[in-house]
Amino acid sequence: MNRVEVVAAMAEKTGLSKKEAEKVLKAFMNIVAERLKMDEKIQVAGFGTFKAFARKARVGINPQTGGEMVVKAARTPKFRAGKTLKDALNC
């Protein structure tokens, strides 16, 4: 399912127009990104938790040359599914 399909499904489920559903989705994604930048955890009860995770710098292998290369430290988002979401997938 891509973004357009998600917006269409949201519009259908909520009764909002596709433009309104698109605004809601954009707002949600922007809020999550902003809060993760500030190192905050976003917890949506029953759905899951978004959290920023710091990866350390490390030495990796360049797949084209086989030589070593340095992979820089980076922050990445992590998502951990909540119990309700897990249960919905396993029923």
C-alpha positions, 0 to 999 in steps of 0.5 A, a space after each residue: 500500500 502506498 501513500 495515495 492508497 493510505 490517504 484514500 483508505 483514511 478518507 473512506 474510513 473517516 468520511 473526510 475528503 482526500 485533501 483533508 485526509 492528506 493534511 492529517 497524514 502529513 501533520 502526523 508524519 511532521 509531528 513524529 519527525 519533529 519530536 524524534 529530532 528533539 529526542 522525544 518518544 511518541 507512544 500511541 496506545 495500542 498501536 506502537 511507539 516511535 523512538 530515535 535510536 543512535 547508531 555508532 560509527 563502524 567499519 563496514 565492507 564496500 560490496 563493490 570493491 570488497 574494501 573496508 569503509 567507515 560507516 558514519 554514526 547516525 540517528 535512525 527512527 525505530 518503531 515498536 508495535 503495541 499489543 493491540 496491533 500485534 494481537 490484530 495481526 495474530 488473530 
